[in-house]
Amino acid sequence: MHHQSSQHFDLEQNNAALGFGGGEQTSWLSGEDLRSSSPSHHRNLSAFSNSTANNIDCRPVISLVTHCTTNKMPMACNGVLYLLHIFIFLTRTLAGDPVLSRFQQYLQINTAHPSPSYYEAADFILSQAKALSLESRTIEFVKNKPLILLKWTGKNPNLPSILLNSHTDVVPVEPHKWSHPPFDATIDAPTGNIYARGSQDMKCVGLQYLEAIRNLKSSNFEPLRTIYISFVPDEEIGGHDGAEMFANSEVFDEMNVGIVLDEGLASPDESYRLFYAERCPMWLVIKAAGAPGHGAKLYDGTAMENLLKSIESVRRFRAAQFDLVKAGLKAEGEVVSVNMVFLKAGTPSPTGFVMNLQPSEAQAGFDIRVPPIADQASLERRIAEEWAPASRNMTFEFKQKVSVYDKNGRPILTAHDSSNPWWALLEGAILQANRKFGKPEIFPASTDARYFRLKGVQAIGFSPMANTPILLHDHNEFLNKEEYLKGIEVYESILKSFASFAAETEKDEATKDEL
């Protein structure tokens, strides 16, 4: 017969005090049990770790309990047991939060390229739309790439509408380089960090839209303007089969969109980041030609020599741009970035390359990003005259080139001053939610927002993630649960402000035409 220690806690009494009556049953351990090192004790700990919380990382607490029992520390065990009670209560509360649970469910859907589970994600989004009584459409501009469009009709549908855009796909992962499985959406109990691919880029934003709408509907808020929510595919591979086709479709034209909200970036400090434009990609390949020759021969005009001269010219330009950022004179999004992404030369052999032959051709690839405030035409002249001059047997081509100008030759950007009522409304809504924001920025890479701006529609990049390291596309991507929940509150404030904006239709159209 098992005898309990006189010092052991009344577990049933503690259960009642901590609110553990009924429901899911968990195997509890007495102080006497904890002082045992029997296999059943370890099985109980294993059962605890597997059953308490939905993807909560309990390892730190279990490690502490194991340390006490292994080292025969009876008095410490009683204290640890009490902490264990508290921990179970907290983790159950955390796991039972339906807001976080829905976020975890979405993150657990593997939509990584090259084989994203788009239909599984679509089913999840549609189920949420049904629960929120939102109208929904599934559109496939390209087969097997569903775009989900939701609608909350406003009281005055003639006013230009609001579009909340997010993408469902995420970039690939290297699971062995993560501290938590990238599609488990594990909540680390000590920190509250939610680890998953897409936690920052950008499944968080898509679900925050819906949670904000859920809260607004619960408060009986009725929007004046119609709100659309789009979940698009393929952003991570260019967005050509997703947002680009959507923005150029009759469906989009019929929506009469006045403002688009899309993704931004995390902020390491307490101020949110707001983006009014983005750098446009120019993917450049430079090719150099020259006479082949013996590896021991010295002569001018080799392909490698020509290419190296070009690489050095590119390097000097890159350094000058980077120096402006280092000196604090410009933000990263305000300069032209140039990064070499590949080098290709040499004659292949079964064991590598032929080492005594100078090649007749060599090439290098560069990822160039150009802000709309830069002189793109001047950069292209530099490429033709300095980086790849025909006089050195050089040629070049663009694998992709996106103009920083619209069809009228004006820079593609959204006004971020008092002339744009949407920008003022956004700033005011953030302040109303007791949050801070930094100065307007140019997004350093590319998002789907560019396709809407090309249509003349204002678009703002914004992801409410403060006090968060930038980990999109990185290992161990995470978003803290508190930041996620705060972001929902911020979107509530934004949507309430945007959807209640009663400017005349003609004024909105005039603003749109000025872009």
QUILINBEL-V655822 format. One record per run of one state. SS is the DSSP state (alpha for helix, beta for strand, coil for the rest). FROM is the first residue (numbers start at 0). TO is the last residue. If there is no record, write none. Layout:
{{SS/FROM/TO} {SS/FROM/TO}}
//
This chain:
{{coil/0/9} {alpha/10/17} {coil/18/29} {alpha/30/33} {coil/34/37} {alpha/38/50} {coil/51/54} {beta/55/56} {coil/57/57} {alpha/58/69} {coil/70/72} {alpha/73/94} {coil/95/96} {alpha/97/106} {coil/107/110} {beta/111/111} {coil/112/116} {alpha/117/130} {coil/131/133} {beta/134/138} {coil/139/145} {beta/146/151} {coil/152/159} {beta/160/166} {coil/167/168} {beta/169/169} {coil/170/173} {alpha/174/176} {coil/177/184} {beta/185/187} {coil/188/191} {beta/192/194} {coil/195/201} {alpha/202/217} {coil/218/225} {beta/226/231} {coil/232/233} {alpha/234/236} {coil/237/241} {alpha/242/246} {coil/247/248} {alpha/249/254} {coil/255/255} {beta/256/261} {coil/262/269} {beta/270/271} {coil/272/272} {beta/273/277} {coil/278/278} {beta/279/288} {coil/289/291} {beta/292/293} {coil/294/301} {alpha/302/325} {coil/326/330} {alpha/331/333} {coil/334/335} {beta/336/344} {coil/345/346} {beta/347/348} {coil/349/350} {beta/351/352} {coil/353/355} {beta/356/357} {coil/358/359} {beta/360/369} {coil/370/374} {alpha/375/386} {coil/387/388} {alpha/389/391} {coil/392/392} {beta/393/400} {coil/401/403} {beta/404/404} {coil/405/409} {beta/410/410} {coil/411/419} {alpha/420/431} {coil/432/434} {beta/435/436} {coil/437/439} {beta/440/442} {coil/443/447} {alpha/448/453} {coil/454/456} {beta/457/461} {coil/462/476} {beta/477/479} {alpha/480/498} {coil/499/503} {alpha/504/512} {coil/513/514}}
//
